[in-house]
Amino acid sequence: MAVSVHLDAFDRKLLRLLQEDGRLTNNELSQKINLSASQCSRRRSRLEQDGYIRGYRADLDREKLGIGIVNLITVTLATHNRDNAQRFARLIGGLPEVLEAYSLTGEMDYIIKVVTPDLRSLSAFVSDVLLPHESVQHVKTAIVLDTLKESGALPI
């Protein structure tokens, strides 16, 4: 998606600051970007209404919640047609352990990022959920050993 031309430097700074801390008040934002609190409020509201800000959420610690294992799983579909792809998309959409899912070009059809509490849970996810599904032909898993960078922040 192309960058909108009606985002000025204040909008961009406001977005950068909110990516870092979505709990910033309009007063705090106004001090950081040198606009009045009411101007920050109007800009924030406009950015929310225009869809630049899709929501606010807490950044939770997977380890402390007991779901510290990150897995990257590639999936090849059994057949390549629209119905099969939609069945797979519905499956993935209903699985809370799937954090991200991407359709790919090349030899694999999809890659999904899945979190599990342990290896037994990963095995059950693959064996009991993915492999028996009618849309899936082949699954390959990789367990993440170390995360070098993890950020949802966009480079704006």
C-alpha positions in Angstrom: 0.0 0.0 0.0 1.4 3.4 -0.9 2.0 6.0 1.8 -0.8 8.5 2.0 0.2 12.0 0.9 -1.8 13.7 3.6 0.3 12.5 6.5 2.5 15.3 7.6 5.6 15.3 9.9 3.4 15.7 13.0 1.2 12.7 12.0 4.3 10.6 11.4 5.8 11.5 14.7 2.6 10.8 16.5 2.4 7.4 14.9 6.0 6.6 15.8 5.4 7.6 19.4 2.2 5.6 19.7 4.0 2.5 18.3 6.5 2.8 21.1 3.8 3.4 23.8 0.1 3.2 22.9 -0.8 4.5 26.4 0.6 8.0 25.8 -2.0 10.6 26.7 -2.8 13.5 24.4 -1.0 15.8 26.9 2.1 13.6 26.8 2.0 13.5 23.0 1.6 17.3 22.8 4.8 17.8 24.8 6.7 15.4 22.6 5.6 16.8 19.3 5.0 20.5 20.2 1.3 20.6 19.4 -1.6 21.3 21.7 -3.3 18.4 23.4 -6.5 19.2 21.5 -4.6 19.1 18.2 -3.0 15.8 19.2 -6.5 14.4 20.1 -8.0 15.5 16.7 -5.0 14.0 14.8 -5.1 10.7 16.8 -8.9 10.5 16.2 -8.4 11.1 12.4 -5.6 8.6 12.2 -7.8 6.0 14.0 -10.9 6.8 11.7 -8.7 6.6 8.6 -7.4 3.2 9.6 -3.8 4.2 10.1 -4.2 3.1 13.8 -6.0 -0.2 13.8 -6.0 -0.7 17.5 -4.1 -0.8 20.8 -2.8 -3.8 22.6 -0.5 -4.9 25.3 2.8 -6.5 24.5 2.7 -9.7 26.5 5.6 -11.9 27.6 5.3 -15.3 26.0 7.8 -16.9 28.4 6.0 -15.7 31.6 2.7 -17.0 30.1 4.1 -20.4 29.5 4.0 -20.4 25.7 7.7 -19.7 25.0 8.4 -21.9 22.1 8.1 -20.2 18.7 7.7 -22.5 15.6 7.8 -21.7 11.9 5.8 -24.2 10.0 5.7 -24.4 6.2 2.6 -26.0 4.6 2.0 -27.3 1.1 -1.6 -27.8 0.1 -3.0 -31.1 -1.2 -4.5 -29.4 -4.2 -4.1 -25.9 -5.5 -7.6 -24.4 -6.0 -9.6 -21.6 -4.5 -11.8 -23.9 -2.3 -8.9 -25.7 -0.8 -7.1 -22.4 -0.1 -10.2 -21.1 1.6 -10.6 -24.2 3.7 -7.0 -23.8 4.9 -7.5 -20.1 5.6 -10.6 -20.9 7.7 -8.6 -23.5 9.7 -5.7 -21.1 10.3 -8.1 -18.2 11.2 -9.6 -20.2 14.0 -6.3 -21.3 15.7 -5.2 -19.0 18.5 -1.7 -20.5 18.6 -1.1 -19.2 15.0 0.3 -15.7 15.4 1.0 -15.0 11.7 0.3 -16.7 8.5 1.5 -15.9 5.0 0.8 -17.2 1.5 4.0 -17.7 -0.4 5.4 -18.0 -3.9 7.8 -20.8 -4.5 7.9 -24.4 -3.3 5.9 -23.9 -0.1 2.4 -22.5 -0.2 2.2 -21.1 3.4 4.4 -20.3 6.3 2.8 -19.9 9.7 4.3 -18.7 13.0 2.9 -20.8 15.9 3.6 -20.6 19.6 3.4 -23.6 21.9 4.2 -24.2 25.5 6.3 -27.3 24.8 7.4 -29.8 22.1 4.6 -32.2 23.0 2.1 -29.4 22.2 3.9 -28.7 18.9 3.7 -32.4 18.0 -0.1 -32.5 18.8 -0.7 -29.3 16.8 1.0 -30.8 13.7 -0.3 -34.3 14.1 -3.8 -33.6 15.3 -4.6 -30.3 13.7 -2.6 -29.6 10.5 -1.8 -33.0 9.0 -5.3 -34.5 9.3 -6.9 -31.4 7.6 -8.2 -32.2 4.1 -6.5 -29.2 2.6 -3.0 -30.1 3.8 -0.5 -32.3 2.0 2.9 -31.6 3.6 4.1 -29.9 6.7 7.6 -29.0 7.7 8.4 -27.5 11.1 11.3 -25.4 12.4 11.7 -24.5 16.1 13.1 -21.0 16.7 16.3 -21.3 18.8 16.8 -17.6 19.4 15.0 -14.4 18.4 17.4 -11.8 17.0 14.7 -9.2 16.4 11.0 -9.1 17.0 9.1 -5.9 16.4 5.7 -5.0 15.2 6.8 -1.4 14.7 6.6 -0.1 11.1 9.5 2.0 9.8 7.7 5.3 9.4 
